[in-house]
Amino acid sequence: MERKIKRNFNTSLFISILFVVIGLFLFIKPDATISIISYIVGSFLLLVGLVNVYRYFSSDNKFNVFSFNLAYGVLLIIGGIFLIIDTSIFAKVFNVVLGIWIIVNSVTKFQYGLILKRTNNSDWAYTFLVSILTFLWGITLLINPFKSALTITQIIGVFIIVYAVLDIIDNFIIRKNIDDIINEFDSNLTKK
């Protein structure tokens, strides 16, 4: 259990550091960064779509009614082509996906804050505060009150940097209190 929790925190820490780098690029070179990411994601979707279409036509079972490889593949190919041709589509989808990611992660951190509070750990308040702030940033990205695509991209870059830095700090606080979290999990398991 402890190994799994530590692995989750290491993954979260790696993603947060990656977000800092992406956020810096989005802030400094917003157009180029969105274009590059859009090309990469579009190419990936195109490749996966082609593989699914190939699987459908190379299947031994000619009457495979329950195989959605063809439909799935065609949709991925269309999505990949759109992302490669018009990178502004990715900019619009990116802030929605990022907003959802931040919201889900902030709710997870809120749960850890609840566990820390139950163990009477003084770091619970900071974890609560960070989770509420990041939740609000995620909502802001979903609502998207900004008009210019360039401004949106730069603001997303700043949001990503702030979120990632707060998440890195929160990860270290949670890691410092990992024993309290594990003990709370264990005590809840033994009660059931």
Secondary structure, 3 states (H helix, E strand, C coil): CHHHHHHHHHHHHHHHHHHHHHHHHHHHCHHHHHHHHHHHHHHHHHHHHHHHHHHHHHCCCCCCCCCCHHHHHHHHHHHHHHHHHCHHHHHHHHHHHHHHHHHHHHHHHHHHHHHHHHCCCCCHHHHHHHHHHHHHHHHHHHHCCCCCHHHHHHHHHHHHHHHHHHHHHHHHHHHHCHHHHHHHHHHHHHHC
